[in-house]
Each structure stands twice: as C-alpha cells, then as structure tokens.
Amino acid sequence: MKACLIAFLYMCLLIKCGRVKRVIGGTAVECGKQPDVASLRNSSNLKHLCGATVISPRFALTAAHCVTSKADEYVLKLNNVCVKDHDIAPSATILEIIINQSYDPVTRAHDIAILRFAVLDDITWLKHTLPRSSFGLSGECAVYGYGYRDVRTKETSEILLAGTLRIISLDECERRLGPFVTPKYDHGMLCATGDGIDACQGDSGSPLICAGGTVEGISSYGMSCAVPGIPGVYTSVGFHLEWIRKVIKDEWN
C-alpha cells in the first residue's frame, strides 16, 4: 500500500503537478559568451517556454516535453547574441520538430527533441560541440537557462543565467531522489547537483555544458529548485548521439 501511494505521488509530480523543473542561484552571462543557448518561445505572444541549444546552422536541441504543439507555434530567440542598443536579438522560425522515438512522457525517459529551424542570416558565432560518447562523464559542468530567477515571483529572465553543477552517478542519484524519481540506466538520462544552484521552471530544454564546451545534458526534471542535496535530472546527449547523427546527417561534425 505504501509503495502504491509513493508511486501515485510520483506520477502526480511528473504529470499533473507540472514537474517542468530545471537557473536558480545563477549569475548573468555576458552577451556573446554562450550565443547558441536560446529561449524557446510561443510564436504568438513570445512568452518564454523552455530553453534550447543551437548545434548546427539548421538544428537545435531541447527537451521533448517542451514541444507538444505544432512547429509553427514556436520560435527560437537568441538573447545572448550581442546586438547594438535598441536592436532586437535574432530569432528563428521553427520548421519541424523531431522527437526521439523512445521518449516516454510518463517516465521522461529519452526526453530529447531536435528542432529544425529557418537558417539564420549570421551564425558565425556557433561554437558548441556534441560529445563523442557518454562514457566516463563526471566532474563539474555549467547549466544555462532563461527560466525562473526566483521561485516566489515566478519571473523568468531575459538575460541568460548560468550556474555550476556536479555530475553524480545514478546510484548516488537514487540515494537522494529515491527509486521512483531516479531515471533507470536505459532511460538515457543523468543527474547533477549544485550548492544552491539548480535549473527551475522555464529552464527545461536548456543545456548542461561541460569540459571543452560540449553539450552533455538537456534539463529535464527534478523534485525542487535549488534545494541542497536534491539533484536535477538531465537527458544525456552522449547516450543519444547515434540518433542525433541520423537526424542532422551532413551537418554532423
């Protein structure tokens, strides 16, 4: 009976209660430092929804749970690209959404999607690289996002924020989150934690960037925002490399 109750509460947190968590406690990122970290917005009212990362002149990565509507209902806004005073940050129209075929909206396994967008006029700033594998990933990384700056005011940020996190094993993740919340080994996910730093609402889909500027994770879900000892869960980009290669094909490098 107890196990059933715990499972029910888990499902509530994940589905009904909107566990679209995942930079509280972060610092502002100077314009031009991470220009390919984008804000995914509603194309009608330009309201920020999630984060995304441009990985080629025509493709970006985000979380699958961020894109449940048609492609023309979204737009990418590149707020960290440096522009002159009173100029508007560049944006890109979304042409197609490709969700990983193994994505499970209940467990959030394989929570990754690729966005194909209209080619930007200038993309000379593109610099992030994808990992070669997911083997042996550890150490400190940085999470980026335009989500909640403060959980009390629920105000999102127009300025890109960043914070330092540490990758932990799934075994350690399970000790902290419990078996119902921690992803399974075949879910293609990873866990990371920080000291008063965390992604939060609005940061889903944003990147976890590690050594060498590689995009290792995509913010997916968590049980809270910046609670000490409680890790966040991220989609492992390295785990899904083969699928990403197939989708972006000739643009892979």
Salt bridges, closest charged atoms under 4 A:
ASP36 OD1 - HIS128 ND1 2.99
GLU96 OE1 - ARG116 NE 2.90
ASP111 OD2 - HIS65 ND1 2.61
ASP150 OD2 - ARG152 NH2 2.86
GLU155 OE2 - ARG149 NH2 2.51
GLU158 OE1 - ARG41 NH2 3.15
GLU172 OE1 - ARG175 NH2 2.80
GLU172 OE2 - ARG176 NE 2.78
ASP198 OD1 - ARG22 NH2 2.35
GLU242 OE2 - LYS246 NZ 3.65
GLU251 OE2 - ARG58 NE 2.52
